[in-house]
Amino acid sequence: MINQITERISLQNLPFSIRSSALSLLPKILKPSLRLVPFSAQNKILIPALHSVFKEAIEDGDFEFLTDKWLKISITDIDLHWWISFDQDRLIMAAPELAITEDVSFSASGDDLLLIAGRKQDPDTLFFQRRLHIEGDTELGLEVKNLIDAVDVDQLPSSVHKIINILADVVEQTQQEIKHGVLV
């Protein structure tokens, strides 16, 4: 089904004005909408997704460094924050009302996180461009970054992999056109 939809719709062929408007409007639409999504629903979606992406790393014990430590992930343009840790061989997520003090935090715009997920940008480049912010325990942050870098995106379900690639391609293309002064 996903393949049929993506074959029919080529987002990269949409006019620049539509793509650039979508990139600027989407966070404004998502920000108030996502506040209505309860923590329990976010947890039920995010944790299984992370376990799927990091299945091998979890099985190999690669997340043990995060035991009794908290990683905060923030998507800045939609004001969304998650606190993640590792306990008893599984990733866990803390509710915002627990006011967990994170040991390290990663924050970036949704577009930049999508570029990282689609392997269009590496975290180091975005960090040095000040588009990815890593604060707190530097050693812990480096371990998290290295674990993310080690993920084989080809191991993701093909539909998820394809959607991430399509969206990352659109973001990359639109950002390049903005950078090079394409007229709206």
Backbone as numpy.savetxt, mean C-alpha at the origin, in Angstrom:
# Nx Ny Nz CAx CAy CAz Cx Cy Cz
-13.22 -13.37 -14.92 -14.05 -12.18 -14.92 -13.18 -10.91 -14.92
-12.20 -10.88 -14.00 -11.30 -9.72 -13.93 -10.57 -9.54 -15.25
-10.08 -10.64 -15.81 -9.36 -10.56 -17.08 -10.24 -10.00 -18.19
-11.51 -10.40 -18.22 -12.44 -9.88 -19.24 -12.64 -8.38 -19.08
-12.80 -7.95 -17.85 -13.01 -6.52 -17.58 -11.78 -5.72 -17.97
-10.60 -6.19 -17.52 -9.37 -5.43 -17.79 -9.02 -5.43 -19.27
-9.40 -6.49 -19.99 -9.13 -6.51 -21.43 -10.02 -5.52 -22.17
-11.23 -5.31 -21.67 -12.17 -4.39 -22.32 -11.86 -2.92 -22.00
-11.34 -2.71 -20.80 -11.07 -1.34 -20.36 -9.57 -1.13 -20.28
-9.07 -0.22 -21.05 -7.67 0.14 -20.96 -7.60 1.51 -20.32
-7.33 1.51 -19.01 -7.32 2.77 -18.27 -6.24 3.73 -18.77
-5.15 3.17 -19.28 -4.07 4.01 -19.76 -4.48 4.80 -21.01
-5.48 4.31 -21.72 -5.94 5.01 -22.92 -6.97 6.09 -22.63
-7.38 6.20 -21.38 -8.28 7.29 -21.03 -7.56 8.62 -21.23
-8.28 9.65 -21.58 -7.62 10.96 -21.75 -6.91 11.40 -20.47
-5.81 12.09 -20.64 -5.01 12.58 -19.52 -5.87 13.35 -18.52
-6.76 14.20 -19.01 -7.56 15.03 -18.10 -8.41 14.16 -17.17
-8.93 13.05 -17.68 -9.75 12.17 -16.85 -8.87 11.45 -15.83
-7.71 10.94 -16.28 -6.81 10.24 -15.37 -6.29 11.15 -14.27
-5.87 12.36 -14.64 -5.32 13.27 -13.63 -6.41 13.74 -12.67
-7.61 13.96 -13.17 -8.72 14.33 -12.29 -9.06 13.20 -11.33
-9.04 11.97 -11.84 -9.34 10.82 -11.00 -8.30 10.68 -9.89
-7.02 10.91 -10.22 -5.97 10.80 -9.20 -6.15 11.84 -8.10
-6.62 13.02 -8.45 -6.79 14.05 -7.42 -8.13 13.93 -6.70
-9.16 13.44 -7.39 -10.49 13.33 -6.77 -10.66 12.08 -5.91
-10.03 10.99 -6.29 -10.24 9.73 -5.58 -9.96 9.83 -4.08
-8.84 10.42 -3.65 -8.63 10.56 -2.20 -9.72 11.40 -1.52
-10.22 12.41 -2.20 -11.27 13.26 -1.61 -12.57 12.49 -1.45
-12.80 11.54 -2.33 -14.01 10.71 -2.24 -13.81 9.60 -1.20
-12.65 8.98 -1.21 -12.40 7.86 -0.30 -12.26 8.28 1.16
-11.66 9.44 1.40 -11.36 9.85 2.78 -12.60 9.83 3.67
-13.68 10.51 3.31 -14.85 10.46 4.20 -15.55 9.09 4.19
-15.50 8.41 3.06 -16.17 7.11 2.95 -15.49 6.06 3.83
-14.17 6.04 3.84 -13.44 5.02 4.60 -13.57 5.21 6.11
-13.91 6.42 6.54 -14.12 6.65 7.97 -15.34 5.88 8.47
-16.23 5.55 7.56 -17.45 4.82 7.93 -17.23 3.31 8.02
-16.07 2.85 7.52 -15.77 1.41 7.56 -15.24 1.08 8.95
-15.97 0.24 9.69 -15.53 -0.08 11.05 -14.21 -0.84 11.07
-13.51 -0.72 12.19 -12.23 -1.40 12.36 -12.36 -2.90 12.10
-13.42 -3.51 12.60 -13.58 -4.96 12.44 -13.60 -5.36 10.97
-14.23 -4.56 10.13 -14.27 -4.86 8.70 -12.89 -4.67 8.07
-12.19 -3.61 8.45 -10.84 -3.38 7.94 -9.93 -4.54 8.33
-10.05 -4.97 9.58 -9.24 -6.07 10.09 -9.53 -7.37 9.33
-10.80 -7.63 9.05 -11.20 -8.86 8.36 -10.72 -8.87 6.91
-10.46 -7.71 6.35 -9.98 -7.64 4.97 -8.45 -7.60 4.94
-7.87 -6.71 5.75 -6.43 -6.46 5.68 -5.59 -7.64 6.16
-5.91 -8.20 7.31 -5.06 -9.26 7.87 -5.02 -10.49 6.96
-6.17 -11.01 6.47 -6.07 -12.14 5.53 -5.30 -11.78 4.26
-5.45 -10.54 3.78 -4.71 -10.13 2.59 -3.21 -10.13 2.86
-2.81 -9.60 4.01 -1.39 -9.60 4.38 -0.86 -11.02 4.56
-1.67 -11.88 5.16 -1.25 -13.28 5.33 -1.09 -13.97 3.97
-1.91 -13.59 3.02 -1.78 -14.16 1.68 -0.51 -13.66 1.00
-0.26 -12.37 1.08 0.92 -11.78 0.44 2.21 -12.27 1.09
2.21 -12.36 2.41 3.43 -12.70 3.15 3.42 -14.14 3.68
2.65 -15.02 3.06 2.49 -16.39 3.53 3.83 -17.08 3.78
4.68 -17.05 2.79 5.98 -17.72 2.90 6.84 -17.09 3.98
6.86 -15.77 4.04 7.67 -15.08 5.05 7.17 -15.39 6.46
5.86 -15.47 6.63 5.30 -15.82 7.94 5.69 -17.24 8.31
5.54 -18.17 7.36 5.89 -19.57 7.61 7.37 -19.73 7.93
8.22 -18.90 7.31 9.66 -18.97 7.54 10.10 -18.25 8.81
9.16 -17.59 9.50 9.49 -16.87 10.73 10.12 -15.51 10.49
9.99 -14.99 9.28 10.61 -13.72 8.94 9.99 -12.52 9.64
8.83 -12.70 10.24 8.16 -11.59 10.91 8.42 -11.56 12.42
9.21 -12.50 12.91 9.45 -12.57 14.35 10.07 -11.28 14.91
10.79 -10.55 14.10 11.37 -9.28 14.55 10.29 -8.27 14.95
9.05 -8.49 14.51 7.95 -7.58 14.80 7.16 -7.99 16.05
7.58 -9.08 16.69 6.94 -9.51 17.94 7.17 -8.43 19.00
6.11 -8.05 19.68 6.13 -7.01 20.72 6.55 -5.64 20.18
6.46 -5.46 18.88 6.75 -4.18 18.23 5.53 -3.81 17.39
5.35 -2.54 17.15 4.21 -2.08 16.34 4.68 -1.25 15.16
4.14 -1.60 14.01 4.37 -0.89 12.76 3.09 -0.12 12.43
3.23 1.17 12.22 2.09 1.98 11.80 2.24 2.26 10.31
1.18 1.95 9.56 1.16 2.24 8.14 0.09 3.29 7.92
0.47 4.40 7.30 -0.46 5.50 7.05 -0.54 5.82 5.57
-1.77 5.89 5.09 -2.02 6.37 3.73 -2.44 7.81 3.91
-1.52 8.73 3.66 -1.67 10.12 4.08 -2.81 10.87 3.40
-3.02 10.63 2.11 -4.02 11.42 1.41 -5.45 11.02 1.73
-5.63 9.86 2.36 -6.99 9.48 2.77 -7.10 9.33 4.29
-6.04 9.73 4.99 -6.03 9.75 6.45 -6.42 8.39 7.04
-5.79 7.34 6.52 -6.06 5.98 6.97 -4.81 5.44 7.64
-4.98 4.83 8.82 -3.84 4.38 9.61 -4.12 2.98 10.15
-3.09 2.12 10.09 -3.18 0.76 10.63 -1.97 0.49 11.50
-2.19 -0.16 12.64 -1.12 -0.59 13.52 -1.03 -2.09 13.45
0.13 -2.60 13.04 0.31 -4.02 12.79 1.49 -4.55 13.60
1.31 -5.77 14.10 2.36 -6.44 14.86 2.32 -7.93 14.51
3.15 -8.69 15.20 3.23 -10.14 14.97 3.15 -10.82 16.32
2.25 -11.82 16.43 2.07 -12.51 17.69 1.63 -13.94 17.42
2.31 -14.90 18.03 1.97 -16.32 17.90 1.83 -16.76 16.44
2.85 -16.44 15.67 2.94 -16.86 14.26 1.88 -16.26 13.35
1.37 -15.10 13.71 0.40 -14.44 12.83 0.49 -12.92 12.98
0.13 -12.26 11.91 0.06 -10.80 11.96 -1.22 -10.41 12.68
-1.15 -9.34 13.44 -2.31 -8.83 14.15 -2.43 -7.34 13.90
-3.62 -6.82 14.13 -3.89 -5.40 13.89 -4.58 -4.83 15.13
-4.15 -3.66 15.54 -4.73 -3.00 16.72 -5.75 -1.96 16.29
-6.82 -1.88 17.03 -7.85 -0.87 16.79 -7.29 0.51 17.12
-7.65 1.52 16.34 -7.14 2.87 16.58 -7.43 3.39 17.99
-8.58 3.01 18.56 -8.92 3.52 19.89 -8.01 2.98 20.99
-7.18 1.97 20.69 -6.22 1.48 21.68 -5.04 2.43 21.85
-4.91 3.38 20.93 -3.85 4.40 21.00 -2.47 3.76 21.19
-2.18 2.78 20.35 -0.88 2.11 20.38 0.22 3.11 19.99
1.33 3.05 20.70 2.49 3.84 20.31 3.35 2.95 19.42
3.50 3.38 18.18 4.24 2.56 17.22 5.74 2.68 17.46
6.44 1.62 17.08 7.90 1.61 17.14 8.48 2.20 15.86
7.78 2.00 14.75 8.19 2.56 13.47 6.94 2.85 12.66
7.01 3.89 11.85 5.86 4.20 11.00 6.31 4.44 9.57
5.46 3.98 8.65 5.64 4.19 7.22 4.44 5.01 6.77
4.67 6.10 6.07 3.55 6.88 5.56 3.87 7.41 4.16
2.84 7.38 3.33 2.95 7.87 1.95 1.54 8.03 1.41
1.45 8.66 0.26 0.15 8.78 -0.40 -0.27 7.42 -0.95
-1.54 7.27 -1.21 -2.03 6.03 -1.80 -1.39 5.74 -3.15
-1.20 6.80 -3.94 -0.56 6.63 -5.26 0.84 6.06 -5.12
1.61 6.60 -4.18 2.98 6.13 -4.01 3.03 4.71 -3.46
2.13 4.38 -2.56 2.08 3.00 -2.06 1.68 2.03 -3.16
0.80 2.47 -4.05 0.42 1.65 -5.20 1.61 1.45 -6.14
2.41 2.49 -6.33 3.62 2.36 -7.16 4.61 1.37 -6.55
4.71 1.37 -5.22 5.59 0.40 -4.55 5.03 -1.01 -4.75
3.73 -1.18 -4.53 3.10 -2.50 -4.67 3.22 -3.02 -6.10
3.13 -2.13 -7.08 3.23 -2.52 -8.49 4.66 -2.57 -9.00
5.62 -2.35 -8.09 7.05 -2.38 -8.43 7.43 -1.34 -9.49
6.70 -0.23 -9.51 7.02 0.86 -10.43 8.02 1.83 -9.78
8.06 1.83 -8.46 9.02 2.64 -7.69 9.50 1.77 -6.54
10.76 1.94 -6.18 11.20 1.22 -5.00 11.13 2.14 -3.79
10.96 1.57 -2.60 10.82 2.39 -1.40 11.99 3.34 -1.17
13.21 2.91 -1.51 14.38 3.77 -1.29 14.27 5.06 -2.10
13.89 4.95 -3.36 13.75 6.13 -4.21 12.71 7.08 -3.63
11.55 6.55 -3.25 10.50 7.41 -2.70 10.93 8.00 -1.36
11.70 7.25 -0.57 12.20 7.78 0.70 13.12 8.97 0.45
14.04 8.84 -0.48 14.98 9.93 -0.75 14.32 11.11 -1.45
13.19 10.87 -2.10 12.41 11.96 -2.69 11.44 12.56 -1.67
11.49 12.07 -0.44 10.61 12.51 0.66 9.13 12.27 0.38
8.87 11.20 -0.37 7.48 10.82 -0.65 7.06 9.62 0.20
8.03 8.90 0.74 7.79 7.83 1.70 8.51 8.24 2.98
7.75 8.32 4.06 8.32 8.74 5.34 8.42 7.52 6.25
9.61 7.32 6.79 9.84 6.25 7.74 10.38 6.91 9.00
9.64 6.72 10.09 10.01 7.37 11.35 10.04 6.34 12.47
10.91 6.58 13.43 10.99 5.69 14.58 12.24 4.85 14.54
12.13 3.62 14.98 13.23 2.68 15.07 13.77 2.37 13.66
14.92 2.94 13.34 15.51 2.81 12.01 15.79 1.36 11.63
16.35 0.60 12.56 16.66 -0.80 12.28 15.39 -1.59 11.99
14.35 -1.37 12.78 13.07 -2.05 12.57 12.47 -1.64 11.22
12.55 -0.37 10.91 12.05 0.13 9.62 12.77 -0.51 8.45
14.07 -0.69 8.58 14.85 -1.32 7.52 14.47 -2.79 7.35
14.22 -3.48 8.46 13.78 -4.88 8.37 12.43 -4.98 7.67
11.51 -4.07 7.99 10.19 -4.07 7.34 10.35 -3.79 5.85
11.14 -2.79 5.52 11.36 -2.44 4.11 11.97 -3.59 3.33
12.95 -4.25 3.92 13.60 -5.39 3.25 12.62 -6.55 3.06
11.74 -6.75 4.02 10.74 -7.82 3.90 9.76 -7.50 2.77
9.36 -6.23 2.67 8.46 -5.81 1.59 9.16 -5.98 0.24
10.43 -5.58 0.17 11.20 -5.72 -1.08 11.32 -7.18 -1.51
11.34 -8.09 -0.54 11.55 -9.51 -0.85 10.29 -10.22 -1.35
9.15 -9.57 -1.24 7.89 -10.21 -1.67 7.92 -10.42 -3.18
7.58 -11.62 -3.58 7.48 -11.94 -5.00 6.04 -11.65 -5.43
5.83 -10.51 -6.10 4.47 -10.12 -6.47 3.84 -11.11 -7.44
4.64 -11.88 -8.11 4.09 -12.90 -9.00 3.38 -14.01 -8.23
3.62 -14.09 -6.92 2.96 -15.10 -6.09 1.55 -14.68 -5.68
1.21 -13.42 -5.91 -0.14 -12.96 -5.60 -1.13 -13.62 -6.55
-2.39 -13.74 -6.12 -3.40 -14.24 -7.06 -3.36 -13.40 -8.33
-3.50 -14.05 -9.48 -3.32 -13.36 -10.76 -4.24 -12.16 -10.91
-5.47 -12.25 -10.42 -6.39 -11.12 -10.55 -5.91 -9.93 -9.73
-5.43 -10.18 -8.52 -4.92 -9.10 -7.66 -3.67 -8.50 -8.30
-2.78 -9.36 -8.75 -1.54 -8.92 -9.41 -1.86 -8.04 -10.61
-2.82 -8.47 -11.41 -3.18 -7.73 -12.62 -3.79 -6.37 -12.29
-4.67 -6.31 -11.30 -5.30 -5.05 -10.90 -4.24 -4.07 -10.38
-3.35 -4.57 -9.53 -2.29 -3.70 -8.99 -1.43 -3.17 -10.13
-1.06 -4.04 -11.07 -0.23 -3.61 -12.19 -0.93 -2.57 -13.06
-2.20 -2.78 -13.36 -2.94 -1.83 -14.19 -3.03 -0.47 -13.50
-3.41 -0.48 -12.24 -3.53 0.79 -11.51 -2.18 1.48 -11.34
-1.14 0.70 -11.04 0.20 1.29 -10.91 0.68 1.86 -12.24
0.38 1.19 -13.35 0.73 1.72 -14.68 0.04 3.05 -14.95
-1.24 3.13 -14.60 -2.00 4.36 -14.81 -1.44 5.50 -13.96
-1.16 5.20 -12.70 -0.59 6.23 -11.81 0.77 6.67 -12.34
1.61 5.71 -12.71 2.95 6.04 -13.21 2.86 6.90 -14.48
2.03 6.47 -15.42 1.89 7.21 -16.69 1.37 8.63 -16.44
0.36 8.75 -15.60 -0.24 10.06 -15.33 0.75 10.97 -14.61
1.46 10.43 -13.63 2.47 11.23 -12.93 3.57 11.69 -13.87
3.99 10.82 -14.79 5.01 11.20 -15.77 4.51 12.32 -16.67
3.26 12.21 -17.10 2.69 13.25 -17.95 2.56 14.57 -17.21
2.20 14.52 -15.93 2.13 15.74 -15.12 3.54 16.34 -15.00
4.52 15.49 -14.72 5.90 15.93 -14.55 6.43 16.60 -15.83
6.05 16.06 -16.97 6.55 16.57 -18.25 5.65 17.62 -18.86
4.63 18.05 -18.10 3.83 19.19 -18.54 2.80 18.91 -19.61
2.21 17.72 -19.61 1.14 17.45 -20.57 -0.03 18.36 -20.23
-0.61 18.99 -21.24 -1.71 19.90 -20.99 -3.00 19.14 -20.75
-3.78 19.65 -19.80 -5.07 19.04 -19.47 -6.07 19.37 -20.53
